[in-house]
Amino acid sequence: MFSFKSMEALLQEGIRRRLFNNAVIGVVFKSGTRTFFSSQGDGEQQKDKVFDIASVTKFLIALLHYVLQSKGLGVTNQTKVSTILPMSGDYVDDLSVEHLLCFRTLFNKGYPAKEAMQNGLAAFRKDLLRGGLKVRPGDIFSYGNLHTIVLGWLLESLTRESLYGLFDKHLKNPLQMSRTVQDPTVFGGDVVQSHFDLQAGTIHDPAARLAHVENGSLLGSAGLFSSADDLLSVLEMLLLNGVFQGAQILPGEFVQSFPNGKYSGFGNGLPIWSTFRSNLEANCPRHHDGSGLFKLGHTGCIVATLPSHGFAFTMLTDFLVIPRSPEEEKAQRSILNHLFASVPGTLRY
């Protein structure tokens, strides 16, 4: 079923073009069969390597929202955020959970990467929630970190539990994700460096890093580390309509609804393959899957499902360990996206 030479060539191309030093690709089928490939040799031996998954964290927090909703512990997508969090300013009364999930609003407050280091996240939270919105929710698509940060705060306020505690209890443990953590240093040499000027195990994102250092908290936007094997458990569950090893983690109707929704490209808050269409059509057009989900992370990590083809895959890399100018990074990311889109093309049907 696999063209092993093609997959190995894919990884070698990434190394040759200096996109990354380390990369692991994991593929899972509806049967539960898993296969791994690695730039470092035997993929099976690399499946537990731990990477900073960056914005793939957003994907997991969106799933957590739906798990809590299915258990009657969360909120619906139509819930107004200001009924849970103390928000004020323009348009905030119109802001719903759906707008956060689909990035359909624009906050007046910017991302706190530098400011948070000076004033702390408590001050940032206060300013963000009281800063209002620039436009009416739904009128604009603006991808960023703030939406999922606010979603995380909402889930914490609603349940009176920490976001990481909720993730641990309702998603990580049921899926047996033993290598998905905030602090991966306990795994020693299995942790892959995520940024050229940071030690292995240090969160690449400044705000997410500060949240962890300040009080051990998790932001909804970034901050988790994981392995290929762990992420395949999430993807296997999605392939099997919410079931993992006989347990119903999510109702099947929830999973089936994810590719659909009011806002094109993000379905019900989880990105779908159609937003990745240009790369797919350029590299492997017959593998486009309108019912599939995907998420890219800044560190060069991806999760993707192609249910109509019966498989899902993850690709974890250390893209940020090679210093680049902003211009070079932009050009290199287009090549990295090409590799992502080419993974399904290594399969034969």
C-alpha positions as CSV (number, residue, x, y, z in Angstrom):
1,M,0.0,0.0,0.0
2,F,2.8,2.4,0.7
3,S,5.5,3.6,-1.6
4,F,8.3,3.5,0.9
5,K,10.8,5.0,-1.4
6,S,8.5,7.9,-2.1
7,M,8.0,8.6,1.6
8,E,11.7,8.4,2.3
9,A,12.4,10.6,-0.7
10,L,9.9,13.2,0.7
11,L,11.8,13.3,4.0
12,Q,15.2,13.5,2.3
13,E,14.0,16.4,0.1
14,G,13.1,18.3,3.3
15,I,16.6,17.7,4.7
16,R,18.2,18.6,1.4
17,R,16.4,21.9,1.2
18,R,17.2,22.6,4.9
19,L,13.6,22.7,5.9
20,F,14.2,20.6,9.0
21,N,16.7,18.3,10.7
22,N,14.2,16.0,12.3
23,A,10.8,14.8,10.9
24,V,8.5,11.9,11.7
25,I,5.5,10.9,9.6
26,G,2.8,8.7,11.1
27,V,-0.1,7.1,9.2
28,V,-3.1,5.4,10.7
29,F,-5.8,3.4,8.9
30,K,-9.4,2.8,9.9
31,S,-8.3,-0.7,10.7
32,G,-6.0,0.7,13.4
33,T,-2.8,-0.2,11.6
34,R,-0.1,2.4,12.0
35,T,3.1,3.0,10.0
36,F,5.9,5.5,10.8
37,F,8.6,7.1,8.7
38,S,11.5,9.2,10.0
39,S,14.3,11.4,8.6
40,Q,16.5,9.7,11.3
41,G,16.0,6.2,10.1
42,D,13.6,3.6,11.5
43,G,10.2,5.3,11.9
44,E,9.0,2.8,14.5
45,Q,11.9,3.9,16.8
46,Q,11.1,7.6,16.3
47,K,7.3,7.4,16.8
48,D,7.6,8.5,20.5
49,K,9.9,11.5,19.8
50,V,8.3,14.6,21.3
51,F,7.9,17.8,19.3
52,D,6.5,21.3,20.0
53,I,3.2,21.0,18.1
54,A,2.5,24.8,18.2
55,S,-1.0,25.6,16.7
56,V,-2.0,22.0,16.5
57,T,-2.8,22.8,20.1
58,K,-5.7,24.8,18.7
59,F,-7.0,21.7,17.0
60,L,-6.9,19.7,20.2
61,I,-8.6,22.5,22.2
62,A,-11.4,22.7,19.6
63,L,-11.9,19.0,20.0
64,L,-11.9,19.4,23.8
65,H,-14.7,21.9,23.4
66,Y,-16.8,19.4,21.6
67,V,-16.1,16.6,24.0
68,L,-17.2,18.8,26.9
69,Q,-20.3,19.9,24.9
70,S,-21.2,16.3,24.3
71,K,-21.0,15.6,28.0
72,G,-23.1,18.6,29.0
73,L,-20.2,20.2,30.6
74,G,-19.4,22.9,28.0
75,V,-21.2,25.4,25.9
76,T,-22.8,25.3,22.4
77,N,-21.3,27.1,19.4
78,Q,-24.1,29.7,19.7
79,T,-23.3,30.6,23.3
80,K,-22.4,34.3,23.6
81,V,-18.9,34.6,25.1
82,S,-19.8,37.7,27.2
83,T,-22.3,35.6,29.2
84,I,-19.3,33.6,30.5
85,L,-16.4,36.0,30.5
86,P,-16.4,39.7,31.7
87,M,-16.1,41.4,28.3
88,S,-16.8,45.0,27.4
89,G,-16.4,47.2,24.3
90,D,-17.7,47.3,20.8
91,Y,-19.5,44.3,19.4
92,V,-18.7,42.0,22.3
93,D,-22.3,41.1,22.9
94,D,-22.5,39.6,19.4
95,L,-19.4,37.4,19.9
96,S,-20.2,33.7,19.9
97,V,-18.2,30.5,20.5
98,E,-18.6,29.8,16.8
99,H,-16.9,33.0,16.0
100,L,-13.9,32.0,18.1
101,L,-13.7,28.5,16.6
102,C,-13.8,29.8,13.1
103,F,-11.7,33.0,13.6
104,R,-14.5,35.2,12.5
105,T,-13.7,38.3,14.5
106,L,-10.9,40.8,15.0
107,F,-9.9,41.9,18.5
108,N,-8.7,45.5,19.2
109,K,-6.0,44.0,21.4
110,G,-3.0,42.5,19.6
111,Y,-1.2,39.2,20.5
112,P,0.9,39.7,23.7
113,A,4.2,38.1,22.6
114,K,6.3,41.1,23.7
115,E,4.0,42.9,26.0
116,A,3.2,39.9,28.1
117,M,6.9,39.5,28.9
118,Q,6.7,43.0,30.5
119,N,3.2,43.2,32.1
120,G,2.3,39.5,32.6
121,L,-0.6,37.5,31.3
122,A,-3.1,38.7,33.9
123,A,-2.8,42.3,32.6
124,F,-3.1,41.1,29.0
125,R,-6.2,39.1,29.8
126,K,-7.9,42.1,31.4
127,D,-6.9,44.4,28.5
128,L,-8.1,41.8,25.8
129,L,-11.5,41.1,27.4
130,R,-12.2,44.8,27.9
131,G,-10.7,46.0,24.6
132,G,-13.7,45.2,22.4
133,L,-13.7,44.2,18.8
134,K,-12.7,46.1,15.6
135,V,-15.6,44.7,13.5
136,R,-18.9,42.9,14.1
137,P,-18.2,39.2,14.5
138,G,-18.7,37.1,11.4
139,D,-17.9,39.9,9.0
140,I,-14.2,39.1,8.7
141,F,-11.9,36.1,8.8
142,S,-8.8,36.8,10.9
143,Y,-6.7,33.8,11.8
144,G,-4.7,34.2,15.0
145,N,-4.0,33.1,18.5
146,L,-6.4,35.3,20.5
147,H,-9.6,33.4,19.5
148,T,-8.4,30.1,21.0
149,I,-6.9,31.8,24.0
150,V,-10.3,33.3,24.8
151,L,-12.0,29.9,24.1
152,G,-9.6,28.3,26.7
153,W,-10.4,31.0,29.3
154,L,-14.1,30.5,28.6
155,L,-13.9,26.7,29.3
156,E,-11.9,27.3,32.4
157,S,-14.4,29.9,33.7
158,L,-17.3,27.6,32.9
159,T,-15.9,24.5,34.5
160,R,-13.7,26.1,37.2
161,E,-10.9,23.8,36.1
162,S,-7.6,24.5,34.4
163,L,-7.5,24.1,30.6
164,Y,-4.7,21.5,30.9
165,G,-6.7,19.6,33.6
166,L,-9.7,19.5,31.3
167,F,-7.6,18.3,28.4
168,D,-5.9,15.7,30.5
169,K,-9.2,14.3,31.9
170,H,-11.4,14.4,28.8
171,L,-9.1,13.9,25.9
172,K,-5.6,13.0,26.7
173,N,-6.3,10.1,29.2
174,P,-9.2,8.6,27.2
175,L,-7.0,8.5,24.1
176,Q,-4.0,7.2,26.1
177,M,-1.8,10.0,25.0
178,S,1.1,9.4,27.3
179,R,3.6,11.7,25.5
180,T,1.4,14.8,25.2
181,V,2.4,17.3,27.8
182,Q,3.2,21.0,28.6
183,D,6.6,20.1,30.1
184,P,8.3,17.4,28.1
185,T,11.7,17.5,29.9
186,V,10.8,14.3,31.7
187,F,11.4,12.6,28.4
188,G,15.0,13.6,28.2
189,G,16.7,12.9,24.9
190,D,13.4,12.1,23.2
191,V,12.5,15.8,23.1
192,V,13.3,17.5,19.8
193,Q,14.5,21.1,19.8
194,S,11.8,23.3,18.4
195,H,13.6,26.6,17.9
196,F,17.2,27.4,17.1
197,D,17.8,29.7,20.1
198,L,15.8,27.7,22.7
199,Q,16.7,24.5,24.6
200,A,14.8,21.3,23.7
201,G,11.6,21.2,25.7
202,T,11.1,25.0,25.8
203,I,7.8,26.2,24.3
204,H,8.6,28.3,21.1
205,D,5.7,30.7,21.6
206,P,6.6,33.5,24.1
207,A,3.1,34.0,25.5
208,A,2.4,30.3,25.9
209,R,5.8,29.9,27.5
210,L,5.1,32.7,29.9
211,A,1.8,31.2,30.9
212,H,3.5,28.0,31.7
213,V,6.3,29.7,33.7
214,E,4.0,32.0,35.6
215,N,1.5,29.5,36.9
216,G,1.7,26.3,34.9
217,S,-1.3,27.3,32.8
218,L,-2.0,26.3,29.2
219,L,-3.1,28.8,26.6
220,G,-5.5,27.5,24.0
221,S,-3.3,28.7,21.1
222,A,-0.1,26.8,21.7
223,G,2.0,25.2,24.4
224,L,1.6,21.4,24.0
225,F,4.3,18.9,23.0
226,S,3.3,15.6,21.5
227,S,4.5,12.6,19.5
228,A,3.4,11.0,16.2
229,D,2.0,8.0,18.0
230,D,-0.1,10.1,20.4
231,L,-1.5,12.3,17.6
232,L,-2.5,9.2,15.6
233,S,-4.7,8.2,18.5
234,V,-6.6,11.5,18.0
235,L,-6.8,11.0,14.2
236,E,-7.9,7.3,14.6
237,M,-10.7,8.4,16.8
238,L,-11.9,10.9,14.2
239,L,-11.6,8.3,11.4
240,L,-13.8,5.9,13.5
241,N,-16.6,8.5,14.1
242,G,-15.5,9.3,17.7
243,V,-14.6,5.7,18.8
244,F,-11.2,4.8,20.2
245,Q,-10.5,1.2,21.3
246,G,-14.1,0.5,21.8
247,A,-14.9,3.7,23.8
248,Q,-17.0,6.5,22.4
249,I,-14.9,9.6,23.0
250,L,-17.1,11.9,20.8
251,P,-20.6,11.2,19.4
252,G,-20.5,10.1,15.8
253,E,-22.8,12.9,14.7
254,F,-20.4,15.5,16.1
255,V,-17.5,14.1,14.1
256,Q,-19.6,13.9,11.0
257,S,-20.6,17.6,11.4
258,F,-17.1,18.9,11.6
259,P,-16.5,19.5,7.9
260,N,-19.9,21.4,7.7
261,G,-20.8,24.7,9.0
262,K,-21.7,28.3,8.4
263,Y,-18.2,29.5,7.5
264,S,-16.4,28.1,4.5
265,G,-13.0,26.5,5.2
266,F,-13.4,26.0,8.9
267,G,-16.5,23.9,9.0
268,N,-17.7,23.8,12.6
269,G,-14.4,25.1,13.9
270,L,-12.0,22.5,12.6
271,P,-10.1,23.4,9.4
272,I,-11.0,21.2,6.4
273,W,-8.9,20.1,3.4
274,S,-10.5,22.6,1.1
275,T,-8.6,25.4,2.7
276,F,-5.4,23.6,1.6
277,R,-6.7,23.1,-1.9
278,S,-4.1,25.0,-3.9
279,N,-1.3,22.7,-2.6
280,L,-3.4,19.6,-3.1
281,E,-4.4,20.4,-6.6
282,A,-0.8,21.3,-7.5
283,N,0.7,18.1,-6.0
284,C,-1.8,15.3,-5.6
285,P,-5.2,16.5,-6.9
286,R,-6.9,13.0,-6.7
287,H,-6.3,12.9,-3.0
288,H,-8.4,16.0,-2.1
289,D,-10.9,15.0,0.5
290,G,-13.8,17.5,1.2
291,S,-14.7,15.6,4.4
292,G,-11.2,15.6,5.8
293,L,-9.7,17.8,8.5
294,F,-6.2,19.3,8.8
295,K,-4.2,21.7,11.0
296,L,-0.8,23.2,10.5
297,G,1.5,24.4,13.3
298,H,4.1,27.1,13.2
299,T,6.9,24.7,14.1
300,G,6.2,22.6,11.0
301,C,3.7,20.1,12.4
302,I,0.5,18.9,10.8
303,V,-2.4,16.6,11.5
304,A,-4.8,15.5,8.7
305,T,-7.7,13.1,8.1
306,L,-8.8,11.8,4.8
307,P,-11.8,9.6,5.8
308,S,-13.0,8.9,2.2
309,H,-9.6,7.3,1.6
310,G,-9.6,5.5,5.0
311,F,-6.5,7.0,6.6
312,A,-5.1,9.9,8.5
313,F,-1.6,11.2,9.0
314,T,0.6,13.4,11.1
315,M,3.9,15.0,10.2
316,L,6.1,16.5,13.0
317,T,9.2,18.5,12.2
318,D,11.7,20.9,13.8
319,F,11.2,23.5,11.1
320,L,12.3,26.4,13.4
321,V,15.7,25.0,14.3
322,I,17.3,26.4,11.2
323,P,17.7,30.2,11.4
324,R,16.1,32.1,8.5
325,S,15.4,35.6,7.5
326,P,11.6,36.5,7.4
327,E,11.8,36.5,3.6
328,E,13.5,33.1,3.5
329,E,11.1,31.6,6.0
330,K,8.2,32.6,3.9
331,A,9.7,31.0,0.8
332,Q,10.7,27.9,2.8
333,R,7.2,27.5,4.3
334,S,5.8,27.2,0.8
335,I,8.1,24.3,0.2
336,L,7.1,22.8,3.5
337,N,3.5,23.1,2.5
338,H,4.3,21.3,-0.7
339,L,5.7,18.4,1.3
340,F,2.7,18.3,3.5
341,A,0.4,18.1,0.5
342,S,2.5,15.5,-1.1
343,V,2.2,13.0,1.8
344,P,-1.1,11.5,0.5
345,G,0.4,11.1,-2.9
346,T,2.8,8.5,-1.6
347,L,-0.1,6.1,-1.1
348,R,-1.5,3.7,-3.7
349,Y,-5.2,2.7,-3.8
